[in-house]
Amino acid sequence: MTIRHSSHHRHAGTPSSRNTLAAALLLALAPSAHAVNGVDPQENVALQWNDAALEAIRITHPGPPMVARMLAVLNTCAFDSWAAFDAQARGTRYGRQLKAPQNLRTDAAKREAVAYGAYRAALDLFPQPEQQAYFRALLGEQGYNPDYALRNVTTAAGLGNKACQAVLEFRHRDKSNQRGEMNGGAPYSDWTGYQPVNTPDQINDPNRWQPLRIADGHGGTVMQKFIAPHWGRVTPFALRDWNKDVIKPVRRLVKDTTGHVGPVKVDDPAYKEQADQVIAYSASLVDTQKVIAEFWADGPASELPPGHWNLFAQEVSARDTHTLDADVKMLFAVSNTVFDTSIAIWGAKVLFDSVRPVTAIHYLYNGQSIHAWAGPGQGTQTISGENWQPYQASTVVTPPFSEYPSGHSAFSSAGAEILKRFTGSDVFGGGVTLPAGNSRVEPGQVPAFDLSLSWATFSDAADEAGISRRYGGIHFVDGDLDSRLMGRRVAALDWPAIQYYFGASPGGHDGHHHD
């Protein structure tokens, strides 16, 4: 099975896809002509709206935790709209109290309700005028009236509008600061007063995160600002206490098996050991490792790591010939699990505020020579330690938030675990072939020949996503491996809540429900 569903992979001519390595996923047959970019008209409405959200994400560039929330909100609105047509399912806001009248219990009405629910969410999440027009065009292409805003429960559209409105009202109060109302600032802006202890020019504490001054792609530079340091305080989908239930248990488990737990401090020999491992990766990079680093990078012009797992879910849909019912449930499960993962991981990122490899290596090897990748097209050379750079685009260098735990590793392991539980098997069978010379870091040079990646299982894909960040010089080994456990733990904790909303009896369930 070849991964094919990302619209920026399918449509290499769109602004969001140019010069991205992931545009190599153009392996599928082109969809038939349609008016709305990034959406396959042959897919069901749930997949179409998921695709539309991913396309909007690529264009508007929100941060990873915001992407996770956006996909969760949209797919929860779709799910709650769908639940009104299912005898057993519970909506997240109305439980079983909101049900379609018998005369509306048709597949056509169910499709319409799901479309309107997702549409209302999309309008709320992406207020930019061009995105509003994009969503209106999609709903119109689906055969529905974008101006129908009534919440009349005797119509399919009204049911979708009503179900989604309840989700949106709940989420507007979840402390994500979606509309900037908590501090009178920009949407999703920090309201907790976080300040880094280091500056781009001075390392005051080598254990802590350092904002960098990086190229802006237009001849200037920009100083990094920690993305969403308030995110650990956002109301989750089903987690109770991310620190007590996810972070601390994993760190205790790791300490029992290794004797220490990350993130390690500068006075611990493991601090230098983990930095040396990153340098060793850098020195020995081959095309396969470079391609892995770039394929999974999911940088600012992509759907980011949370969206990547929605793409994999869509591939499962194609593989298993899903119905609309199955896709609504699967996207609900994946999106909310990844959303809860974003809360736990970002909360821990602020809790530990830990140093990135680029800062640690500059600190440890200032004025010393090291053997490492010397930059695009330069290969491996002996360089000054303070000049070491990760294998990343010059406009990225390293992401604008702390190292431990790894978002990539946790998002991916959470996505893999929930798809394994949803499908009843870890078997994936995904793969992609990357064309020669399609690198963003070393364009025209890497890979030297077409190069294929493949994953027999969801776990294989998640593990490759995790180690890709070590190849790319962005994470240490503990940040990767510990976070793989954290993501799986979030999935295990969320799964009973997901089953409850699907219609299972509430026995043993400890998540949020309203029935």
Buried (B, 14 or more C-beta within 10 A) or exposed (E): EBBBBBBBBBBBEBEBBEEBBBBBBBBBEEBEEBEBBBBBBEBBBBBBBBBBBBBBBBBBBBBBBBBBBBBBBBBBBBBBBBBBBBEEBBBBBBBBEBBBEEEBBEEEBBBBBBBBBBBBBBBBBBEEEEBBEBBBBBBBBBEBEBEBEEBEBEBBBBBBBBBBBBBBEBBEEBBBBBEEEBEEEEBBBBBBEEEBEBEBEEBEBBBBBBBBEBBEEEEEEBEBEBBBBBBBBBEBBBBEEBBEBBBEBBBEBBEEEEEEBBBBBEEBEBBBEBBBBBBEBBBEBEBBBBBBBBBBBBBBBBBBBBBBBBBBBBBBBBBEEBEBBBBBBBBBBBBBBBBBBBBBBBBBBBBBBBBBBBBBBBBBBEEEEBBBBBBBEEEEEEBEBBBBBBBBBBBBBBBBBBBBBBBBBBBBBBBBBBBBBBBEEBEBBBBBBBBBBBBBBBEEBBBEEEBEBBBEBBBBBBBBBBBBBBBBBBBBBBBBBBBBBBBBBBBBBBBBBBBBBBBBEBEEBBBBBEE
